[in-house]
């Protein structure tokens, strides 16, 4: 009986060690792939830093590459704040397409249907601005804020 228990314990330790090594190899492979793509991204773009996060099987993998300011050695961290850039376009497009498929909205809907309050000025040459206009950037709204709005976003805090 002692002999069987010893063999069972030895088998358990061996299998546990093997599973741990496989997990460690998988984690190393994922980290290497993220780092490789991060470095390649920096070479192909006019940017100096990138942070890549990946969620796989409930595990979070994060890699930071480059410098926030070229030549200063200040690498990005988990606390680095980036501009969202065009990522929101992908997410918005996905969410709007889901809402259309589920019959919650129509692309031809006047955007004022979804706003609280009266916005009589949300029209262009007498035509209502629609969801489709916003998605395709064809609403006629100005491309940027008026000059007197410069400085509004300076010194913002999270509150």
C-alpha positions as CSV (number, residue, x, y, z in Angstrom):
1,X,0.0,0.0,0.0
2,X,2.9,2.4,0.9
3,X,4.4,1.6,-2.5
4,X,1.2,2.5,-4.4
5,X,0.8,5.8,-2.5
6,X,4.4,6.7,-3.2
7,X,3.9,6.1,-6.9
8,X,0.6,8.1,-6.9
9,X,2.4,11.0,-5.2
10,X,5.3,10.8,-7.6
11,X,2.9,10.8,-10.6
12,X,1.0,13.8,-9.2
13,X,4.1,15.8,-8.7
14,X,5.4,14.9,-12.1
15,X,2.1,15.8,-13.9
16,X,1.8,19.1,-11.8
17,X,5.3,20.1,-12.8
18,X,4.7,19.3,-16.4
19,X,1.4,21.3,-16.4
20,X,3.2,24.2,-14.8
21,X,6.0,24.1,-17.4
22,X,3.4,24.0,-20.2
23,X,1.6,27.0,-18.7
24,X,4.9,28.8,-18.3
25,X,5.9,28.1,-21.9
26,X,2.4,29.3,-23.1
27,X,2.8,32.5,-21.1
28,X,6.3,33.1,-22.5
29,X,5.1,32.5,-26.0
30,X,2.2,34.9,-25.7
31,X,4.5,37.6,-24.2
32,X,7.0,37.1,-27.0
33,X,4.3,37.4,-29.7
34,X,3.0,40.6,-28.1
35,X,6.5,42.1,-27.8
36,X,7.3,41.2,-31.4
37,X,4.1,42.8,-32.7
38,X,4.6,45.9,-30.5
39,X,8.1,46.4,-31.8
40,X,7.0,45.9,-35.4
41,X,4.1,48.4,-34.9
42,X,6.6,51.0,-33.7
43,X,8.7,50.5,-36.8
44,X,5.8,50.9,-39.2
45,X,4.1,53.9,-37.6
46,X,5.0,57.5,-36.8
47,X,4.7,56.9,-33.0
48,X,7.2,56.3,-30.3
49,X,5.3,54.1,-27.7
50,X,2.6,51.4,-27.7
51,X,1.0,49.3,-25.0
52,X,-0.7,46.1,-26.0
53,X,-3.1,44.2,-23.7
54,X,-4.5,40.7,-24.4
55,X,-7.1,38.8,-22.5
56,X,-6.9,35.0,-23.2
57,X,-8.6,32.3,-21.2
58,X,-9.2,34.7,-18.3
59,X,-5.5,35.7,-18.1
60,X,-4.3,39.3,-18.8
61,X,-1.1,39.8,-20.7
62,X,0.4,43.3,-21.1
63,X,3.5,44.5,-22.9
64,X,4.8,48.1,-23.2
65,X,7.2,49.1,-26.0
66,X,9.1,52.3,-26.9
67,X,9.4,55.6,-25.2
68,X,6.7,58.2,-24.4
69,X,9.1,60.9,-25.5
70,X,11.8,59.9,-28.0
71,X,15.3,59.9,-26.4
72,X,14.1,60.4,-22.8
73,X,13.9,56.7,-21.8
74,X,10.4,57.1,-20.3
75,X,8.8,53.9,-21.2
76,X,5.0,53.4,-21.0
77,X,3.5,51.6,-18.0
78,X,0.1,50.2,-17.0
79,X,-0.7,53.8,-15.8
80,X,0.1,55.5,-19.1
81,X,-2.9,57.3,-20.6
82,X,-3.2,57.2,-24.4
83,X,-5.6,59.0,-26.7
84,X,-8.3,56.6,-27.7
85,X,-7.9,57.5,-31.4
86,X,-9.9,55.4,-33.8
87,X,-10.5,52.5,-31.5
88,X,-13.9,54.1,-30.6
89,X,-14.9,54.0,-34.3
90,X,-14.7,50.2,-34.3
91,X,-16.5,49.8,-31.1
92,X,-19.2,52.3,-32.1
93,X,-19.7,50.6,-35.5
94,X,-20.1,47.2,-33.8
95,X,-22.6,48.4,-31.2
96,X,-24.7,50.4,-33.7
97,X,-24.8,47.4,-36.1
98,X,-26.0,45.2,-33.2
99,X,-28.7,47.7,-32.3
100,X,-29.8,47.9,-35.9
101,X,-29.9,44.1,-36.2
102,X,-31.9,43.9,-33.0
103,X,-34.4,46.5,-34.3
104,X,-33.5,49.0,-31.5
105,X,-32.6,51.8,-33.9
106,X,-32.7,52.6,-37.6
107,X,-29.8,54.2,-39.5
108,X,-32.3,56.8,-40.8
109,X,-33.4,57.8,-37.3
110,X,-33.0,61.5,-36.4
111,X,-30.4,61.6,-33.6
112,X,-32.7,63.9,-31.6
113,X,-34.9,60.8,-30.9
114,X,-32.1,59.6,-28.5
115,X,-31.3,62.9,-26.8
116,X,-33.0,64.4,-23.7
117,X,-34.0,68.0,-24.3
118,X,-34.7,70.2,-27.3
119,X,-31.9,70.5,-29.9
120,X,-33.5,72.4,-32.8
121,X,-30.0,73.3,-34.0
122,X,-29.1,69.7,-34.7
123,X,-29.9,69.8,-38.4
124,X,-27.9,70.8,-41.5
125,X,-29.6,72.9,-44.1
126,X,-33.0,71.9,-42.8
127,X,-32.3,68.2,-42.9
128,X,-32.3,66.1,-39.7
129,X,-28.9,64.6,-38.7
130,X,-29.3,60.8,-38.7
131,X,-27.5,57.9,-37.1
132,X,-26.1,57.1,-40.6
133,X,-24.8,60.7,-41.0
134,X,-22.8,60.4,-37.7
135,X,-21.4,57.0,-38.7
136,X,-20.3,58.1,-42.1
137,X,-19.2,61.6,-41.1
138,X,-21.6,63.2,-43.5
139,X,-23.7,65.2,-41.0
140,X,-22.4,68.6,-42.1
141,X,-21.2,69.4,-38.6
142,X,-17.9,71.4,-38.4
143,X,-14.7,69.4,-38.4
144,X,-13.3,71.1,-35.3
145,X,-14.4,73.4,-32.5
146,X,-14.4,77.2,-33.0
147,X,-11.2,79.0,-32.0
148,X,-12.8,80.5,-28.9
149,X,-13.2,76.9,-27.5
150,X,-9.4,76.4,-27.5
151,X,-8.2,75.8,-24.0
152,X,-11.5,74.2,-22.8
153,X,-9.8,70.9,-22.4
154,X,-6.6,72.1,-20.8
155,X,-6.0,71.3,-17.2
156,X,-8.8,68.7,-17.1
157,X,-8.9,66.3,-14.2
158,X,-10.8,63.1,-13.8
159,X,-13.6,64.9,-12.0
